[in-house]
């Protein structure tokens, strides 16, 4: 998932564009998917 990767990379490379550019405000499944992916790293 591209969003998960961008969130991880933000720790080392700085701020990213707002999450609203990647997820709809009601996309809880997408948000949890990104979280689940990043919890593996």
mmCIF entry with sequence, helices, sheets and N, C-alpha, C, O atoms, coordinates in Angstrom:
data_MODEL
# 
_entry.id   MODEL 
# 
_entity.id                         1 
_entity.type                       polymer 
_entity.pdbx_number_of_molecules   1 
# 
_entity_poly.entity_id                      1 
_entity_poly.type                           'polypeptide(L)' 
_entity_poly.nstd_linkage                   no 
_entity_poly.nstd_monomer                   no 
_entity_poly.pdbx_seq_one_letter_code       
;(UNK)(UNK)(UNK)(UNK)(UNK)(UNK)(UNK)(UNK)(UNK)(UNK)(UNK)(UNK)(UNK)(UNK)(UNK)(UNK)
(UNK)(UNK)(UNK)(UNK)(UNK)(UNK)(UNK)(UNK)(UNK)(UNK)(UNK)(UNK)(UNK)(UNK)(UNK)(UNK)
(UNK)(UNK)(UNK)(UNK)(UNK)(UNK)(UNK)(UNK)(UNK)
;
_entity_poly.pdbx_seq_one_letter_code_can   XXXXXXXXXXXXXXXXXXXXXXXXXXXXXXXXXXXXXXXXX 
_entity_poly.pdbx_strand_id                 A 
# 
loop_
_entity_poly_seq.entity_id 
_entity_poly_seq.num 
_entity_poly_seq.mon_id 
_entity_poly_seq.hetero 
1 1  UNK n 
1 2  UNK n 
1 3  UNK n 
1 4  UNK n 
1 5  UNK n 
1 6  UNK n 
1 7  UNK n 
1 8  UNK n 
1 9  UNK n 
1 10 UNK n 
1 11 UNK n 
1 12 UNK n 
1 13 UNK n 
1 14 UNK n 
1 15 UNK n 
1 16 UNK n 
1 17 UNK n 
1 18 UNK n 
1 19 UNK n 
1 20 UNK n 
1 21 UNK n 
1 22 UNK n 
1 23 UNK n 
1 24 UNK n 
1 25 UNK n 
1 26 UNK n 
1 27 UNK n 
1 28 UNK n 
1 29 UNK n 
1 30 UNK n 
1 31 UNK n 
1 32 UNK n 
1 33 UNK n 
1 34 UNK n 
1 35 UNK n 
1 36 UNK n 
1 37 UNK n 
1 38 UNK n 
1 39 UNK n 
1 40 UNK n 
1 41 UNK n 
# 
_struct_asym.id          A 
_struct_asym.entity_id   1 
# 
loop_
_struct_conf.conf_type_id 
_struct_conf.id 
_struct_conf.pdbx_PDB_helix_id 
_struct_conf.beg_label_comp_id 
_struct_conf.beg_label_asym_id 
_struct_conf.beg_label_seq_id 
_struct_conf.pdbx_beg_PDB_ins_code 
_struct_conf.end_label_comp_id 
_struct_conf.end_label_asym_id 
_struct_conf.end_label_seq_id 
_struct_conf.pdbx_end_PDB_ins_code 
_struct_conf.beg_auth_comp_id 
_struct_conf.beg_auth_asym_id 
_struct_conf.beg_auth_seq_id 
_struct_conf.end_auth_comp_id 
_struct_conf.end_auth_asym_id 
_struct_conf.end_auth_seq_id 
_struct_conf.pdbx_PDB_helix_class 
_struct_conf.details 
_struct_conf.pdbx_PDB_helix_length 
HELX_P HELX_P1 AA1 UNK A 2  ? UNK A 13 ? UNK A 2  UNK A 13 1 ? 12 
HELX_P HELX_P2 AA2 UNK A 19 ? UNK A 21 ? UNK A 19 UNK A 21 5 ? 3  
HELX_P HELX_P3 AA3 UNK A 28 ? UNK A 39 ? UNK A 28 UNK A 39 1 ? 12 
# 
_struct_conf_type.id          HELX_P 
_struct_conf_type.criteria    ? 
_struct_conf_type.reference   ? 
# 
loop_
_atom_site.group_PDB 
_atom_site.id 
_atom_site.type_symbol 
_atom_site.label_atom_id 
_atom_site.label_alt_id 
_atom_site.label_comp_id 
_atom_site.label_asym_id 
_atom_site.label_entity_id 
_atom_site.label_seq_id 
_atom_site.pdbx_PDB_ins_code 
_atom_site.Cartn_x 
_atom_site.Cartn_y 
_atom_site.Cartn_z 
_atom_site.occupancy 
_atom_site.B_iso_or_equiv 
_atom_site.pdbx_formal_charge 
_atom_site.auth_seq_id 
_atom_site.auth_comp_id 
_atom_site.auth_asym_id 
_atom_site.auth_atom_id 
_atom_site.pdbx_PDB_model_num 
ATOM 1   N N  . UNK A 1 1  ? 0.856   -1.181 0.000  1.00 0.00 ? 1  UNK A N  1 
ATOM 2   C CA . UNK A 1 1  ? 0.000   0.000  0.000  1.00 0.00 ? 1  UNK A CA 1 
ATOM 3   C C  . UNK A 1 1  ? 0.894   1.232  0.000  1.00 0.00 ? 1  UNK A C  1 
ATOM 4   O O  . UNK A 1 1  ? 1.767   1.364  0.857  1.00 0.00 ? 1  UNK A O  1 
ATOM 5   N N  . UNK A 1 2  ? 0.688   2.110  -0.928 1.00 0.00 ? 2  UNK A N  1 
ATOM 6   C CA . UNK A 1 2  ? 1.505   3.307  -1.079 1.00 0.00 ? 2  UNK A CA 1 
ATOM 7   C C  . UNK A 1 2  ? 1.405   4.230  0.135  1.00 0.00 ? 2  UNK A C  1 
ATOM 8   O O  . UNK A 1 2  ? 2.409   4.796  0.567  1.00 0.00 ? 2  UNK A O  1 
ATOM 9   N N  . UNK A 1 3  ? 0.222   4.381  0.677  1.00 0.00 ? 3  UNK A N  1 
ATOM 10  C CA . UNK A 1 3  ? 0.045   5.265  1.826  1.00 0.00 ? 3  UNK A CA 1 
ATOM 11  C C  . UNK A 1 3  ? 0.864   4.785  3.013  1.00 0.00 ? 3  UNK A C  1 
ATOM 12  O O  . UNK A 1 3  ? 1.504   5.592  3.687  1.00 0.00 ? 3  UNK A O  1 
ATOM 13  N N  . UNK A 1 4  ? 0.854   3.505  3.275  1.00 0.00 ? 4  UNK A N  1 
ATOM 14  C CA . UNK A 1 4  ? 1.633   2.965  4.392  1.00 0.00 ? 4  UNK A CA 1 
ATOM 15  C C  . UNK A 1 4  ? 3.113   3.288  4.207  1.00 0.00 ? 4  UNK A C  1 
ATOM 16  O O  . UNK A 1 4  ? 3.789   3.687  5.156  1.00 0.00 ? 4  UNK A O  1 
ATOM 17  N N  . UNK A 1 5  ? 3.602   3.120  3.015  1.00 0.00 ? 5  UNK A N  1 
ATOM 18  C CA . UNK A 1 5  ? 5.013   3.414  2.729  1.00 0.00 ? 5  UNK A CA 1 
ATOM 19  C C  . UNK A 1 5  ? 5.314   4.893  2.926  1.00 0.00 ? 5  UNK A C  1 
ATOM 20  O O  . UNK A 1 5  ? 6.343   5.245  3.503  1.00 0.00 ? 5  UNK A O  1 
ATOM 21  N N  . UNK A 1 6  ? 4.429   5.760  2.453  1.00 0.00 ? 6  UNK A N  1 
ATOM 22  C CA . UNK A 1 6  ? 4.643   7.196  2.616  1.00 0.00 ? 6  UNK A CA 1 
ATOM 23  C C  . UNK A 1 6  ? 4.675   7.595  4.086  1.00 0.00 ? 6  UNK A C  1 
ATOM 24  O O  . UNK A 1 6  ? 5.479   8.436  4.488  1.00 0.00 ? 6  UNK A O  1 
ATOM 25  N N  . UNK A 1 7  ? 3.808   6.994  4.880  1.00 0.00 ? 7  UNK A N  1 
ATOM 26  C CA . UNK A 1 7  ? 3.798   7.291  6.317  1.00 0.00 ? 7  UNK A CA 1 
ATOM 27  C C  . UNK A 1 7  ? 5.104   6.849  6.967  1.00 0.00 ? 7  UNK A C  1 
ATOM 28  O O  . UNK A 1 7  ? 5.660   7.582  7.786  1.00 0.00 ? 7  UNK A O  1 
ATOM 29  N N  . UNK A 1 8  ? 5.604   5.661  6.618  1.00 0.00 ? 8  UNK A N  1 
ATOM 30  C CA . UNK A 1 8  ? 6.881   5.193  7.165  1.00 0.00 ? 8  UNK A CA 1 
ATOM 31  C C  . UNK A 1 8  ? 8.016   6.113  6.746  1.00 0.00 ? 8  UNK A C  1 
ATOM 32  O O  . UNK A 1 8  ? 8.862   6.476  7.564  1.00 0.00 ? 8  UNK A O  1 
ATOM 33  N N  . UNK A 1 9  ? 8.036   6.486  5.490  1.00 0.00 ? 9  UNK A N  1 
ATOM 34  C CA . UNK A 1 9  ? 9.107   7.342  4.978  1.00 0.00 ? 9  UNK A CA 1 
ATOM 35  C C  . UNK A 1 9  ? 9.084   8.732  5.591  1.00 0.00 ? 9  UNK A C  1 
ATOM 36  O O  . UNK A 1 9  ? 10.119  9.395  5.649  1.00 0.00 ? 9  UNK A O  1 
ATOM 37  N N  . UNK A 1 10 ? 7.926   9.183  6.049  1.00 0.00 ? 10 UNK A N  1 
ATOM 38  C CA . UNK A 1 10 ? 7.821   10.520 6.636  1.00 0.00 ? 10 UNK A CA 1 
ATOM 39  C C  . UNK A 1 10 ? 8.682   10.659 7.886  1.00 0.00 ? 10 UNK A C  1 
ATOM 40  O O  . UNK A 1 10 ? 9.111   11.765 8.217  1.00 0.00 ? 10 UNK A O  1 
ATOM 41  N N  . UNK A 1 11 ? 8.939   9.568  8.578  1.00 0.00 ? 11 UNK A N  1 
ATOM 42  C CA . UNK A 1 11 ? 9.785   9.630  9.777  1.00 0.00 ? 11 UNK A CA 1 
ATOM 43  C C  . UNK A 1 11 ? 11.193  10.084 9.441  1.00 0.00 ? 11 UNK A C  1 
ATOM 44  O O  . UNK A 1 11 ? 11.824  10.778 10.237 1.00 0.00 ? 11 UNK A O  1 
ATOM 45  N N  . UNK A 1 12 ? 11.691  9.708  8.284  1.00 0.00 ? 12 UNK A N  1 
ATOM 46  C CA . UNK A 1 12 ? 13.061  10.065 7.932  1.00 0.00 ? 12 UNK A CA 1 
ATOM 47  C C  . UNK A 1 12 ? 13.173  11.206 6.926  1.00 0.00 ? 12 UNK A C  1 
ATOM 48  O O  . UNK A 1 12 ? 14.188  11.902 6.884  1.00 0.00 ? 12 UNK A O  1 
ATOM 49  N N  . UNK A 1 13 ? 12.140  11.397 6.122  1.00 0.00 ? 13 UNK A N  1 
ATOM 50  C CA . UNK A 1 13 ? 12.263  12.399 5.060  1.00 0.00 ? 13 UNK A CA 1 
ATOM 51  C C  . UNK A 1 13 ? 11.370  13.619 5.251  1.00 0.00 ? 13 UNK A C  1 
ATOM 52  O O  . UNK A 1 13 ? 11.390  14.523 4.416  1.00 0.00 ? 13 UNK A O  1 
ATOM 53  N N  . UNK A 1 14 ? 10.601  13.668 6.308  1.00 0.00 ? 14 UNK A N  1 
ATOM 54  C CA . UNK A 1 14 ? 9.794   14.853 6.578  1.00 0.00 ? 14 UNK A CA 1 
ATOM 55  C C  . UNK A 1 14 ? 8.328   14.670 6.231  1.00 0.00 ? 14 UNK A C  1 
ATOM 56  O O  . UNK A 1 14 ? 7.877   13.586 5.863  1.00 0.00 ? 14 UNK A O  1 
ATOM 57  N N  . UNK A 1 15 ? 7.616   15.751 6.360  1.00 0.00 ? 15 UNK A N  1 
ATOM 58  C CA . UNK A 1 15 ? 6.155   15.748 6.210  1.00 0.00 ? 15 UNK A CA 1 
ATOM 59  C C  . UNK A 1 15 ? 5.718   15.277 4.827  1.00 0.00 ? 15 UNK A C  1 
ATOM 60  O O  . UNK A 1 15 ? 6.419   15.457 3.831  1.00 0.00 ? 15 UNK A O  1 
ATOM 61  N N  . UNK A 1 16 ? 4.541   14.672 4.803  1.00 0.00 ? 16 UNK A N  1 
ATOM 62  C CA . UNK A 1 16 ? 3.933   14.248 3.546  1.00 0.00 ? 16 UNK A CA 1 
ATOM 63  C C  . UNK A 1 16 ? 2.649   15.046 3.333  1.00 0.00 ? 16 UNK A C  1 
ATOM 64  O O  . UNK A 1 16 ? 2.219   15.787 4.217  1.00 0.00 ? 16 UNK A O  1 
ATOM 65  N N  . UNK A 1 17 ? 2.052   14.894 2.183  1.00 0.00 ? 17 UNK A N  1 
ATOM 66  C CA . UNK A 1 17 ? 0.797   15.587 1.918  1.00 0.00 ? 17 UNK A CA 1 
ATOM 67  C C  . UNK A 1 17 ? -0.282  15.051 2.875  1.00 0.00 ? 17 UNK A C  1 
ATOM 68  O O  . UNK A 1 17 ? -0.169  13.929 3.367  1.00 0.00 ? 17 UNK A O  1 
ATOM 69  N N  . UNK A 1 18 ? -1.305  15.835 3.132  1.00 0.00 ? 18 UNK A N  1 
ATOM 70  C CA . UNK A 1 18 ? -2.346  15.401 4.070  1.00 0.00 ? 18 UNK A CA 1 
ATOM 71  C C  . UNK A 1 18 ? -2.957  14.058 3.670  1.00 0.00 ? 18 UNK A C  1 
ATOM 72  O O  . UNK A 1 18 ? -3.094  13.743 2.488  1.00 0.00 ? 18 UNK A O  1 
ATOM 73  N N  . UNK A 1 19 ? -3.314  13.288 4.674  1.00 0.00 ? 19 UNK A N  1 
ATOM 74  C CA . UNK A 1 19 ? -3.896  11.966 4.414  1.00 0.00 ? 19 UNK A CA 1 
ATOM 75  C C  . UNK A 1 19 ? -5.191  12.057 3.629  1.00 0.00 ? 19 UNK A C  1 
ATOM 76  O O  . UNK A 1 19 ? -5.567  11.102 2.950  1.00 0.00 ? 19 UNK A O  1 
ATOM 77  N N  . UNK A 1 20 ? -5.876  13.182 3.710  1.00 0.00 ? 20 UNK A N  1 
ATOM 78  C CA . UNK A 1 20 ? -7.125  13.333 2.949  1.00 0.00 ? 20 UNK A CA 1 
ATOM 79  C C  . UNK A 1 20 ? -6.875  13.271 1.440  1.00 0.00 ? 20 UNK A C  1 
ATOM 80  O O  . UNK A 1 20 ? -7.802  13.047 0.662  1.00 0.00 ? 20 UNK A O  1 
ATOM 81  N N  . UNK A 1 21 ? -5.612  13.472 1.030  1.00 0.00 ? 21 UNK A N  1 
ATOM 82  C CA . UNK A 1 21 ? -5.276  13.331 -0.388 1.00 0.00 ? 21 UNK A CA 1 
ATOM 83  C C  . UNK A 1 21 ? -5.203  11.862 -0.801 1.00 0.00 ? 21 UNK A C  1 
ATOM 84  O O  . UNK A 1 21 ? -5.207  11.552 -1.992 1.00 0.00 ? 21 UNK A O  1 
ATOM 85  N N  . UNK A 1 22 ? -5.137  10.965 0.171  1.00 0.00 ? 22 UNK A N  1 
ATOM 86  C CA . UNK A 1 22 ? -4.970  9.542  -0.106 1.00 0.00 ? 22 UNK A CA 1 
ATOM 87  C C  . UNK A 1 22 ? -6.174  8.711  0.291  1.00 0.00 ? 22 UNK A C  1 
ATOM 88  O O  . UNK A 1 22 ? -6.469  7.700  -0.347 1.00 0.00 ? 22 UNK A O  1 
ATOM 89  N N  . UNK A 1 23 ? -6.871  9.128  1.338  1.00 0.00 ? 23 UNK A N  1 
ATOM 90  C CA . UNK A 1 23 ? -8.008  8.364  1.845  1.00 0.00 ? 23 UNK A CA 1 
ATOM 91  C C  . UNK A 1 23 ? -9.241  9.252  1.941  1.00 0.00 ? 23 UNK A C  1 
ATOM 92  O O  . UNK A 1 23 ? -9.141  10.437 2.258  1.00 0.00 ? 23 UNK A O  1 
ATOM 93  N N  . UNK A 1 24 ? -10.373 8.683  1.672  1.00 0.00 ? 24 UNK A N  1 
ATOM 94  C CA . UNK A 1 24 ? -11.628 9.381  1.918  1.00 0.00 ? 24 UNK A CA 1 
ATOM 95  C C  . UNK A 1 24 ? -11.813 9.504  3.435  1.00 0.00 ? 24 UNK A C  1 
ATOM 96  O O  . UNK A 1 24 ? -11.348 8.634  4.171  1.00 0.00 ? 24 UNK A O  1 
ATOM 97  N N  . UNK A 1 25 ? -12.471 10.546 3.916  1.00 0.00 ? 25 UNK A N  1 
ATOM 98  C CA . UNK A 1 25 ? -12.647 10.719 5.362  1.00 0.00 ? 25 UNK A CA 1 
ATOM 99  C C  . UNK A 1 25 ? -13.346 9.551  6.046  1.00 0.00 ? 25 UNK A C  1 
ATOM 100 O O  . UNK A 1 25 ? -13.158 9.328  7.242  1.00 0.00 ? 25 UNK A O  1 
ATOM 101 N N  . UNK A 1 26 ? -14.144 8.814  5.303  1.00 0.00 ? 26 UNK A N  1 
ATOM 102 C CA . UNK A 1 26 ? -14.875 7.698  5.896  1.00 0.00 ? 26 UNK A CA 1 
ATOM 103 C C  . UNK A 1 26 ? -14.231 6.335  5.605  1.00 0.00 ? 26 UNK A C  1 
ATOM 104 O O  . UNK A 1 26 ? -14.845 5.300  5.863  1.00 0.00 ? 26 UNK A O  1 
ATOM 105 N N  . UNK A 1 27 ? -13.016 6.323  5.079  1.00 0.00 ? 27 UNK A N  1 
ATOM 106 C CA . UNK A 1 27 ? -12.350 5.074  4.709  1.00 0.00 ? 27 UNK A CA 1 
ATOM 107 C C  . UNK A 1 27 ? -11.589 4.483  5.893  1.00 0.00 ? 27 UNK A C  1 
ATOM 108 O O  . UNK A 1 27 ? -10.359 4.465  5.906  1.00 0.00 ? 27 UNK A O  1 
ATOM 109 N N  . UNK A 1 28 ? -12.327 4.004  6.878  1.00 0.00 ? 28 UNK A N  1 
ATOM 110 C CA . UNK A 1 28 ? -11.709 3.402  8.058  1.00 0.00 ? 28 UNK A CA 1 
ATOM 111 C C  . UNK A 1 28 ? -10.948 2.139  7.679  1.00 0.00 ? 28 UNK A C  1 
ATOM 112 O O  . UNK A 1 28 ? -9.889  1.867  8.245  1.00 0.00 ? 28 UNK A O  1 
ATOM 113 N N  . UNK A 1 29 ? -11.465 1.370  6.740  1.00 0.00 ? 29 UNK A N  1 
ATOM 114 C CA . UNK A 1 29 ? -10.778 0.141  6.330  1.00 0.00 ? 29 UNK A CA 1 
ATOM 115 C C  . UNK A 1 29 ? -9.399  0.452  5.750  1.00 0.00 ? 29 UNK A C  1 
ATOM 116 O O  . UNK A 1 29 ? -8.429  -0.250 6.035  1.00 0.00 ? 29 UNK A O  1 
ATOM 117 N N  . UNK A 1 30 ? -9.316  1.488  4.950  1.00 0.00 ? 30 UNK A N  1 
ATOM 118 C CA . UNK A 1 30 ? -8.030  1.880  4.375  1.00 0.00 ? 30 UNK A CA 1 
ATOM 119 C C  . UNK A 1 30 ? -7.058  2.358  5.440  1.00 0.00 ? 30 UNK A C  1 
ATOM 120 O O  . UNK A 1 30 ? -5.871  2.038  5.384  1.00 0.00 ? 30 UNK A O  1 
ATOM 121 N N  . UNK A 1 31 ? -7.546  3.115  6.400  1.00 0.00 ? 31 UNK A N  1 
ATOM 122 C CA . UNK A 1 31 ? -6.692  3.600  7.484  1.00 0.00 ? 31 UNK A CA 1 
ATOM 123 C C  . UNK A 1 31 ? -6.171  2.442  8.330  1.00 0.00 ? 31 UNK A C  1 
ATOM 124 O O  . UNK A 1 31 ? -4.994  2.411  8.691  1.00 0.00 ? 31 UNK A O  1 
ATOM 125 N N  . UNK A 1 32 ? -7.046  1.495  8.644  1.00 0.00 ? 32 UNK A N  1 
ATOM 126 C CA . UNK A 1 32 ? -6.612  0.339  9.423  1.00 0.00 ? 32 UNK A CA 1 
ATOM 127 C C  . UNK A 1 32 ? -5.646  -0.528 8.623  1.00 0.00 ? 32 UNK A C  1 
ATOM 128 O O  . UNK A 1 32 ? -4.724  -1.110 9.195  1.00 0.00 ? 32 UNK A O  1 
ATOM 129 N N  . UNK A 1 33 ? -5.841  -0.623 7.325  1.00 0.00 ? 33 UNK A N  1 
ATOM 130 C CA . UNK A 1 33 ? -4.928  -1.405 6.485  1.00 0.00 ? 33 UNK A CA 1 
ATOM 131 C C  . UNK A 1 33 ? -3.527  -0.799 6.517  1.00 0.00 ? 33 UNK A C  1 
ATOM 132 O O  . UNK A 1 33 ? -2.539  -1.522 6.647  1.00 0.00 ? 33 UNK A O  1 
ATOM 133 N N  . UNK A 1 34 ? -3.439  0.523  6.398  1.00 0.00 ? 34 UNK A N  1 
ATOM 134 C CA . UNK A 1 34 ? -2.131  1.196  6.454  1.00 0.00 ? 34 UNK A CA 1 
ATOM 135 C C  . UNK A 1 34 ? -1.492  0.975  7.824  1.00 0.00 ? 34 UNK A C  1 
ATOM 136 O O  . UNK A 1 34 ? -0.291  0.720  7.915  1.00 0.00 ? 34 UNK A O  1 
ATOM 137 N N  . UNK A 1 35 ? -2.268  1.069  8.862  1.00 0.00 ? 35 UNK A N  1 
ATOM 138 C CA . UNK A 1 35 ? -1.750  0.851  10.214 1.00 0.00 ? 35 UNK A CA 1 
ATOM 139 C C  . UNK A 1 35 ? -1.234  -0.585 10.375 1.00 0.00 ? 35 UNK A C  1 
ATOM 140 O O  . UNK A 1 35 ? -0.159  -0.807 10.931 1.00 0.00 ? 35 UNK A O  1 
ATOM 141 N N  . UNK A 1 36 ? -2.000  -1.536 9.890  1.00 0.00 ? 36 UNK A N  1 
ATOM 142 C CA . UNK A 1 36 ? -1.609  -2.944 10.005 1.00 0.00 ? 36 UNK A CA 1 
ATOM 143 C C  . UNK A 1 36 ? -0.298  -3.210 9.272  1.00 0.00 ? 36 UNK A C  1 
ATOM 144 O O  . UNK A 1 36 ? 0.580   -3.899 9.790  1.00 0.00 ? 36 UNK A O  1 
ATOM 145 N N  . UNK A 1 37 ? -0.171  -2.671 8.084  1.00 0.00 ? 37 UNK A N  1 
ATOM 146 C CA . UNK A 1 37 ? 1.065   -2.839 7.305  1.00 0.00 ? 37 UNK A CA 1 
ATOM 147 C C  . UNK A 1 37 ? 2.244   -2.253 8.072  1.00 0.00 ? 37 UNK A C  1 
ATOM 148 O O  . UNK A 1 37 ? 3.294   -2.888 8.171  1.00 0.00 ? 37 UNK A O  1 
ATOM 149 N N  . UNK A 1 38 ? 2.082   -1.049 8.616  1.00 0.00 ? 38 UNK A N  1 
ATOM 150 C CA . UNK A 1 38 ? 3.192   -0.398 9.289  1.00 0.00 ? 38 UNK A CA 1 
ATOM 151 C C  . UNK A 1 38 ? 3.526   -1.024 10.635 1.00 0.00 ? 38 UNK A C  1 
ATOM 152 O O  . UNK A 1 38 ? 4.643   -0.853 11.123 1.00 0.00 ? 38 UNK A O  1 
ATOM 153 N N  . UNK A 1 39 ? 2.608   -1.730 11.239 1.00 0.00 ? 39 UNK A N  1 
ATOM 154 C CA . UNK A 1 39 ? 2.902   -2.399 12.498 1.00 0.00 ? 39 UNK A CA 1 
ATOM 155 C C  . UNK A 1 39 ? 3.841   -3.588 12.275 1.00 0.00 ? 39 UNK A C  1 
ATOM 156 O O  . UNK A 1 39 ? 4.458   -4.072 13.224 1.00 0.00 ? 39 UNK A O  1 
ATOM 157 N N  . UNK A 1 40 ? 3.952   -4.056 11.048 1.00 0.00 ? 40 UNK A N  1 
ATOM 158 C CA . UNK A 1 40 ? 4.841   -5.175 10.729 1.00 0.00 ? 40 UNK A CA 1 
ATOM 159 C C  . UNK A 1 40 ? 6.297   -4.746 10.652 1.00 0.00 ? 40 UNK A C  1 
ATOM 160 O O  . UNK A 1 40 ? 7.194   -5.587 10.714 1.00 0.00 ? 40 UNK A O  1 
ATOM 161 N N  . UNK A 1 41 ? 6.543   -3.442 10.516 1.00 0.00 ? 41 UNK A N  1 
ATOM 162 C CA . UNK A 1 41 ? 7.915   -2.935 10.344 1.00 0.00 ? 41 UNK A CA 1 
ATOM 163 C C  . UNK A 1 41 ? 8.464   -2.392 11.623 1.00 0.00 ? 41 UNK A C  1 
ATOM 164 O O  . UNK A 1 41 ? 9.603   -1.927 11.658 1.00 0.00 ? 41 UNK A O  1 
# 
